[in-house]
Amino acid sequence: MTQKTVIKISDDILKKATRCKKNISCLRDENAEICKVELCIENKIHFIKCINSKPCSYKIPFGYSFVCICPVRKELYNRYKI
């Protein structure tokens, strides 16, 4: 039997996610699709591969790629490598 990881995101981080149009579904729905972090630089800059072309308030184009500035998504990757 595998043990499920308990994900905890601080209230400070959650309060910073004011522009999330998905109501932070990445934490509420374990089947939620989230963009994949392809490269992370010093736990600050997160290059992502988007799962779809829908607009996102936290997705910033950078050349042929995108950078994610969502505080919750960054914390998920930095702490849990999700």
A tleap script that builds the chain and sets N, CA, C and O, in Angstrom:
source leaprc.protein.ff14SB
mol = sequence {
  NMET THR GLN LYS THR VAL ILE LYS ILE SER
  ASP ASP ILE LEU LYS LYS ALA THR ARG CYS
  LYS LYS ASN ILE SER CYS LEU ARG ASP GLU
  ASN ALA GLU ILE CYS LYS VAL GLU LEU CYS
  ILE GLU ASN LYS ILE HIE PHE ILE LYS CYS
  ILE ASN SER LYS PRO CYS SER TYR LYS ILE
  PRO PHE GLY TYR SER PHE VAL CYS ILE CYS
  PRO VAL ARG LYS GLU LEU TYR ASN ARG TYR
  LYS CILE
}
set mol.1.N position { 0.843 -1.163 0.000 }
set mol.1.CA position { 0.000 0.000 0.000 }
set mol.1.C position { 0.899 1.240 0.000 }
set mol.1.O position { 1.845 1.320 0.784 }
set mol.2.N position { 0.611 2.198 -0.868 }
set mol.2.CA position { 1.391 3.418 -0.903 }
set mol.2.C position { 0.727 4.473 -0.034 }
set mol.2.O position { -0.497 4.571 0.044 }
set mol.3.N position { 1.570 5.253 0.611 }
set mol.3.CA position { 1.061 6.301 1.487 }
set mol.3.C position { 0.875 7.582 0.685 }
set mol.3.O position { 1.758 7.984 -0.072 }
set mol.4.N position { -0.265 8.212 0.856 }
set mol.4.CA position { -0.581 9.429 0.136 }
set mol.4.C position { 0.098 10.615 0.819 }
set mol.4.O position { 0.072 10.731 2.044 }
set mol.5.N position { 0.706 11.496 0.018 }
set mol.5.CA position { 1.352 12.681 0.545 }
set mol.5.C position { 0.297 13.701 0.963 }
set mol.5.O position { -0.619 14.016 0.204 }
set mol.6.N position { 0.441 14.200 2.161 }
set mol.6.CA position { -0.457 15.243 2.646 }
set mol.6.C position { 0.142 16.581 2.225 }
set mol.6.O position { 1.265 16.923 2.595 }
set mol.7.N position { -0.622 17.316 1.454 }
set mol.7.CA position { -0.144 18.593 0.930 }
set mol.7.C position { -0.665 19.717 1.810 }
set mol.7.O position { -1.865 19.846 2.051 }
set mol.8.N position { 0.278 20.526 2.282 }
set mol.8.CA position { -0.076 21.671 3.106 }
set mol.8.C position { 0.544 22.917 2.497 }
set mol.8.O position { 1.755 22.993 2.291 }
set mol.9.N position { -0.302 23.881 2.217 }
set mol.9.CA position { 0.144 25.162 1.683 }
set mol.9.C position { -0.233 26.217 2.722 }
set mol.9.O position { -1.372 26.257 3.187 }
set mol.10.N position { 0.711 27.056 3.078 }
set mol.10.CA position { 0.460 28.045 4.126 }
set mol.10.C position { -0.617 29.049 3.714 }
set mol.10.O position { -0.837 29.306 2.530 }
set mol.11.N position { -1.265 29.595 4.709 }
set mol.11.CA position { -2.289 30.612 4.459 }
set mol.11.C position { -1.701 31.829 3.753 }
set mol.11.O position { -2.372 32.454 2.932 }
set mol.12.N position { -0.462 32.165 4.065 }
set mol.12.CA position { 0.186 33.306 3.405 }
set mol.12.C position { 0.288 33.090 1.901 }
set mol.12.O position { 0.036 34.011 1.124 }
set mol.13.N position { 0.655 31.886 1.488 }
set mol.13.CA position { 0.754 31.567 0.058 }
set mol.13.C position { -0.627 31.592 -0.569 }
set mol.13.O position { -0.804 32.145 -1.655 }
set mol.14.N position { -1.604 31.003 0.097 }
set mol.14.CA position { -2.969 30.967 -0.444 }
set mol.14.C position { -3.540 32.379 -0.620 }
set mol.14.O position { -4.237 32.655 -1.597 }
set mol.15.N position { -3.247 33.248 0.310 }
set mol.15.CA position { -3.744 34.628 0.228 }
set mol.15.C position { -3.134 35.386 -0.952 }
set mol.15.O position { -3.730 36.343 -1.446 }
set mol.16.N position { -1.964 34.969 -1.401 }
set mol.16.CA position { -1.304 35.625 -2.531 }
set mol.16.C position { -1.903 35.215 -3.873 }
set mol.16.O position { -1.663 35.873 -4.886 }
set mol.17.N position { -2.673 34.145 -3.889 }
set mol.17.CA position { -3.250 33.621 -5.139 }
set mol.17.C position { -4.588 34.278 -5.444 }
set mol.17.O position { -5.575 33.588 -5.700 }
set mol.18.N position { -4.628 35.572 -5.419 }
set mol.18.CA position { -5.877 36.316 -5.589 }
set mol.18.C position { -6.393 36.316 -7.018 }
set mol.18.O position { -7.574 36.580 -7.245 }
set mol.19.N position { -5.532 36.025 -7.987 }
set mol.19.CA position { -5.953 36.081 -9.395 }
set mol.19.C position { -6.362 34.732 -9.958 }
set mol.19.O position { -6.624 34.626 -11.156 }
set mol.20.N position { -6.425 33.699 -9.131 }
set mol.20.CA position { -6.752 32.359 -9.620 }
set mol.20.C position { -8.216 32.293 -10.046 }
set mol.20.O position { -9.119 32.484 -9.232 }
set mol.21.N position { -8.438 32.020 -11.328 }
set mol.21.CA position { -9.789 31.914 -11.879 }
set mol.21.C position { -10.379 30.517 -11.678 }
set mol.21.O position { -11.563 30.294 -11.931 }
set mol.22.N position { -9.541 29.576 -11.219 }
set mol.22.CA position { -9.975 28.191 -11.049 }
set mol.22.C position { -10.277 27.858 -9.591 }
set mol.22.O position { -10.478 26.693 -9.247 }
set mol.23.N position { -10.309 28.879 -8.733 }
set mol.23.CA position { -10.598 28.685 -7.317 }
set mol.23.C position { -9.649 27.672 -6.663 }
set mol.23.O position { -10.056 26.860 -5.832 }
set mol.24.N position { -8.404 27.744 -7.054 }
set mol.24.CA position { -7.334 26.877 -6.542 }
set mol.24.C position { -7.728 25.400 -6.595 }
set mol.24.O position { -7.533 24.657 -5.633 }
set mol.25.N position { -8.277 24.998 -7.718 }
set mol.25.CA position { -8.713 23.606 -7.892 }
set mol.25.C position { -7.547 22.623 -7.817 }
set mol.25.O position { -7.755 21.436 -7.569 }
set mol.26.N position { -6.335 23.102 -8.026 }
set mol.26.CA position { -5.170 22.216 -7.937 }
set mol.26.C position { -5.019 21.631 -6.538 }
set mol.26.O position { -4.392 20.585 -6.369 }
set mol.27.N position { -5.587 22.294 -5.537 }
set mol.27.CA position { -5.539 21.775 -4.167 }
set mol.27.C position { -6.820 21.065 -3.768 }
set mol.27.O position { -6.799 20.189 -2.904 }
set mol.28.N position { -7.914 21.425 -4.377 }
set mol.28.CA position { -9.209 20.878 -3.983 }
set mol.28.C position { -9.582 19.594 -4.729 }
set mol.28.O position { -10.359 18.785 -4.221 }
set mol.29.N position { -9.046 19.410 -5.898 }
set mol.29.CA position { -9.410 18.270 -6.740 }
set mol.29.C position { -8.155 17.467 -7.055 }
set mol.29.O position { -7.279 17.938 -7.781 }
set mol.30.N position { -8.065 16.264 -6.515 }
set mol.30.CA position { -6.854 15.473 -6.742 }
set mol.30.C position { -6.711 15.018 -8.198 }
set mol.30.O position { -5.644 14.544 -8.591 }
set mol.31.N position { -7.761 15.155 -8.996 }
set mol.31.CA position { -7.685 14.835 -10.421 }
set mol.31.C position { -7.504 16.078 -11.289 }
set mol.31.O position { -7.559 16.003 -12.516 }
set mol.32.N position { -7.289 17.210 -10.647 }
set mol.32.CA position { -7.111 18.458 -11.404 }
set mol.32.C position { -5.843 18.373 -12.246 }
set mol.32.O position { -4.807 17.879 -11.802 }
set mol.33.N position { -5.956 18.864 -13.460 }
set mol.33.CA position { -4.798 18.906 -14.334 }
set mol.33.C position { -4.066 20.205 -14.097 }
set mol.33.O position { -4.653 21.285 -14.145 }
set mol.34.N position { -2.777 20.088 -13.840 }
set mol.34.CA position { -1.968 21.293 -13.641 }
set mol.34.C position { -0.808 21.281 -14.624 }
set mol.34.O position { -0.347 20.225 -15.057 }
set mol.35.N position { -0.353 22.465 -14.959 }
set mol.35.CA position { 0.762 22.576 -15.890 }
set mol.35.C position { 2.002 21.921 -15.301 }
set mol.35.O position { 2.230 21.970 -14.093 }
set mol.36.N position { 2.793 21.313 -16.158 }
set mol.36.CA position { 3.987 20.606 -15.726 }
set mol.36.C position { 5.168 21.566 -15.671 }
set mol.36.O position { 5.427 22.298 -16.626 }
set mol.37.N position { 5.875 21.560 -14.558 }
set mol.37.CA position { 7.092 22.355 -14.450 }
set mol.37.C position { 8.190 21.595 -15.190 }
set mol.37.O position { 8.540 20.473 -14.823 }
set mol.38.N position { 8.725 22.220 -16.230 }
set mol.38.CA position { 9.776 21.589 -17.020 }
set mol.38.C position { 11.169 21.971 -16.533 }
set mol.38.O position { 12.117 21.194 -16.647 }
set mol.39.N position { 11.275 23.186 -15.985 }
set mol.39.CA position { 12.566 23.672 -15.511 }
set mol.39.C position { 12.306 24.663 -14.395 }
set mol.39.O position { 11.444 25.534 -14.513 }
set mol.40.N position { 13.046 24.527 -13.322 }
set mol.40.CA position { 12.920 25.437 -12.193 }
set mol.40.C position { 14.308 25.976 -11.868 }
set mol.40.O position { 15.261 25.214 -11.709 }
set mol.41.N position { 14.408 27.284 -11.773 }
set mol.41.CA position { 15.684 27.920 -11.482 }
set mol.41.C position { 15.625 28.530 -10.088 }
set mol.41.O position { 14.878 29.475 -9.836 }
set mol.42.N position { 16.433 27.965 -9.185 }
set mol.42.CA position { 16.574 28.428 -7.802 }
set mol.42.C position { 15.243 28.575 -7.071 }
set mol.42.O position { 15.078 29.484 -6.259 }
set mol.43.N position { 14.306 27.696 -7.352 }
set mol.43.CA position { 12.971 27.710 -6.723 }
set mol.43.C position { 12.235 29.032 -6.902 }
set mol.43.O position { 11.318 29.342 -6.141 }
set mol.44.N position { 12.632 29.815 -7.908 }
set mol.44.CA position { 12.020 31.123 -8.124 }
set mol.44.C position { 11.365 31.243 -9.494 }
set mol.44.O position { 10.265 31.780 -9.615 }
set mol.45.N position { 12.038 30.745 -10.522 }
set mol.45.CA position { 11.527 30.866 -11.889 }
set mol.45.C position { 11.115 29.479 -12.348 }
set mol.45.O position { 11.938 28.567 -12.416 }
set mol.46.N position { 9.838 29.326 -12.662 }
set mol.46.CA position { 9.266 28.029 -13.023 }
set mol.46.C position { 8.787 28.061 -14.471 }
set mol.46.O position { 7.768 28.679 -14.783 }
set mol.47.N position { 9.524 27.396 -15.346 }
set mol.47.CA position { 9.112 27.260 -16.743 }
set mol.47.C position { 8.156 26.084 -16.809 }
set mol.47.O position { 8.429 25.016 -16.261 }
set mol.48.N position { 7.039 26.286 -17.483 }
set mol.48.CA position { 6.005 25.258 -17.503 }
set mol.48.C position { 5.635 24.832 -18.913 }
set mol.48.O position { 5.821 25.570 -19.880 }
set mol.49.N position { 5.108 23.622 -18.998 }
set mol.49.CA position { 4.472 23.126 -20.214 }
set mol.49.C position { 2.984 23.150 -19.908 }
set mol.49.O position { 2.509 22.432 -19.029 }
set mol.50.N position { 2.259 23.974 -20.635 }
set mol.50.CA position { 0.833 24.151 -20.373 }
set mol.50.C position { 0.033 22.942 -20.827 }
set mol.50.O position { 0.353 22.310 -21.834 }
set mol.51.N position { -1.006 22.631 -20.074 }
set mol.51.CA position { -1.845 21.483 -20.418 }
set mol.51.C position { -2.901 21.843 -21.451 }
set mol.51.O position { -3.477 20.967 -22.097 }
set mol.52.N position { -3.151 23.148 -21.601 }
set mol.52.CA position { -4.113 23.602 -22.604 }
set mol.52.C position { -3.790 25.056 -22.962 }
set mol.52.O position { -2.857 25.646 -22.417 }
set mol.53.N position { -4.546 25.606 -23.853 }
set mol.53.CA position { -4.284 26.983 -24.288 }
set mol.53.C position { -5.222 28.000 -23.639 }
set mol.53.O position { -5.299 29.148 -24.075 }
set mol.54.N position { -5.925 27.578 -22.608 }
set mol.54.CA position { -6.833 28.487 -21.912 }
set mol.54.C position { -6.034 29.593 -21.225 }
set mol.54.O position { -4.906 29.370 -20.784 }
set mol.55.N position { -6.619 30.775 -21.138 }
set mol.55.CA position { -5.927 31.867 -20.449 }
set mol.55.C position { -5.738 31.568 -18.962 }
set mol.55.O position { -6.558 30.896 -18.337 }
set mol.56.N position { -4.659 32.073 -18.423 }
set mol.56.CA position { -4.374 31.931 -17.000 }
set mol.56.C position { -3.710 33.226 -16.541 }
set mol.56.O position { -2.802 33.732 -17.200 }
set mol.57.N position { -4.157 33.744 -15.441 }
set mol.57.CA position { -3.629 35.003 -14.914 }
set mol.57.C position { -2.178 34.894 -14.463 }
set mol.57.O position { -1.510 35.910 -14.270 }
set mol.58.N position { -1.695 33.689 -14.296 }
set mol.58.CA position { -0.345 33.481 -13.777 }
set mol.58.C position { 0.643 32.957 -14.825 }
set mol.58.O position { 1.805 32.703 -14.507 }
set mol.59.N position { 0.195 32.797 -16.048 }
set mol.59.CA position { 1.036 32.264 -17.132 }
set mol.59.C position { 1.575 33.427 -17.951 }
set mol.59.O position { 0.812 34.224 -18.497 }
set mol.60.N position { 2.902 33.515 -18.029 }
set mol.60.CA position { 3.540 34.609 -18.756 }
set mol.60.C position { 4.372 34.025 -19.901 }
set mol.60.O position { 5.220 33.163 -19.669 }
set mol.61.N position { 4.136 34.487 -21.132 }
set mol.61.CA position { 4.950 33.985 -22.243 }
set mol.61.C position { 6.405 34.438 -22.094 }
set mol.61.O position { 6.694 35.562 -21.684 }
set mol.62.N position { 7.300 33.524 -22.440 }
set mol.62.CA position { 8.730 33.807 -22.384 }
set mol.62.C position { 9.377 33.086 -23.559 }
set mol.62.O position { 9.662 31.891 -23.474 }
set mol.63.N position { 9.606 33.789 -24.631 }
set mol.63.CA position { 10.130 33.152 -25.839 }
set mol.63.C position { 9.148 32.121 -26.356 }
set mol.63.O position { 7.987 32.434 -26.618 }
set mol.64.N position { 9.615 30.887 -26.502 }
set mol.64.CA position { 8.763 29.792 -26.971 }
set mol.64.C position { 8.175 28.998 -25.800 }
set mol.64.O position { 7.609 27.923 -25.998 }
set mol.65.N position { 8.306 29.515 -24.622 }
set mol.65.CA position { 7.872 28.812 -23.425 }
set mol.65.C position { 6.972 29.726 -22.593 }
set mol.65.O position { 6.588 30.810 -23.032 }
set mol.66.N position { 6.647 29.270 -21.392 }
set mol.66.CA position { 5.857 30.055 -20.453 }
set mol.66.C position { 6.488 29.963 -19.073 }
set mol.66.O position { 7.106 28.958 -18.724 }
set mol.67.N position { 6.324 31.020 -18.298 }
set mol.67.CA position { 6.758 31.049 -16.906 }
set mol.67.C position { 5.500 31.144 -16.052 }
set mol.67.O position { 4.580 31.898 -16.368 }
set mol.68.N position { 5.469 30.383 -14.981 }
set mol.68.CA position { 4.339 30.405 -14.054 }
set mol.68.C position { 4.717 31.256 -12.846 }
set mol.68.O position { 5.766 31.062 -12.232 }
set mol.69.N position { 3.840 32.202 -12.518 }
set mol.69.CA position { 4.078 33.021 -11.334 }
set mol.69.C position { 3.012 32.781 -10.259 }
set mol.69.O position { 2.878 33.575 -9.328 }
set mol.70.N position { 2.269 31.703 -10.388 }
set mol.70.CA position { 1.254 31.364 -9.393 }
set mol.70.C position { 1.953 30.942 -8.093 }
set mol.70.O position { 2.748 30.002 -8.095 }
set mol.71.N position { 1.661 31.627 -6.995 }
set mol.71.CA position { 2.331 31.283 -5.742 }
set mol.71.C position { 2.018 29.865 -5.264 }
set mol.71.O position { 2.878 29.207 -4.679 }
set mol.72.N position { 0.801 29.394 -5.505 }
set mol.72.CA position { 0.425 28.038 -5.079 }
set mol.72.C position { 1.134 26.997 -5.939 }
set mol.72.O position { 1.679 26.028 -5.410 }
set mol.73.N position { 1.134 27.184 -7.254 }
set mol.73.CA position { 1.784 26.226 -8.156 }
set mol.73.C position { 3.281 26.144 -7.861 }
set mol.73.O position { 3.857 25.056 -7.854 }
set mol.74.N position { 3.908 27.300 -7.618 }
set mol.74.CA position { 5.334 27.324 -7.307 }
set mol.74.C position { 5.619 26.579 -5.997 }
set mol.74.O position { 6.601 25.843 -5.897 }
set mol.75.N position { 4.773 26.770 -5.016 }
set mol.75.CA position { 4.948 26.091 -3.728 }
set mol.75.C position { 4.744 24.585 -3.871 }
set mol.75.O position { 5.469 23.801 -3.258 }
set mol.76.N position { 3.765 24.176 -4.673 }
set mol.76.CA position { 3.558 22.742 -4.916 }
set mol.76.C position { 4.817 22.106 -5.501 }
set mol.76.O position { 5.208 21.005 -5.114 }
set mol.77.N position { 5.436 22.808 -6.426 }
set mol.77.CA position { 6.643 22.256 -7.023 }
set mol.77.C position { 7.840 22.318 -6.062 }
set mol.77.O position { 8.573 21.342 -5.906 }
set mol.78.N position { 8.022 23.467 -5.429 }
set mol.78.CA position { 9.185 23.643 -4.563 }
set mol.78.C position { 9.190 22.684 -3.375 }
set mol.78.O position { 10.245 22.174 -2.996 }
set mol.79.N position { 8.034 22.437 -2.790 }
set mol.79.CA position { 7.960 21.577 -1.599 }
set mol.79.C position { 7.747 20.104 -1.919 }
set mol.79.O position { 8.291 19.232 -1.241 }
set mol.80.N position { 6.948 19.825 -2.962 }
set mol.80.CA position { 6.519 18.437 -3.211 }
set mol.80.C position { 6.951 17.884 -4.559 }
set mol.80.O position { 6.732 16.707 -4.845 }
set mol.81.N position { 7.563 18.723 -5.392 }
set mol.81.CA position { 8.003 18.336 -6.747 }
set mol.81.C position { 6.840 17.825 -7.585 }
set mol.81.O position { 7.006 16.945 -8.430 }
set mol.82.N position { 5.688 18.376 -7.345 }
set mol.82.CA position { 4.482 18.030 -8.099 }
set mol.82.C position { 4.395 18.969 -9.286 }
set mol.82.O position { 3.458 18.876 -10.079 }
savepdb mol mol.pdb
quit
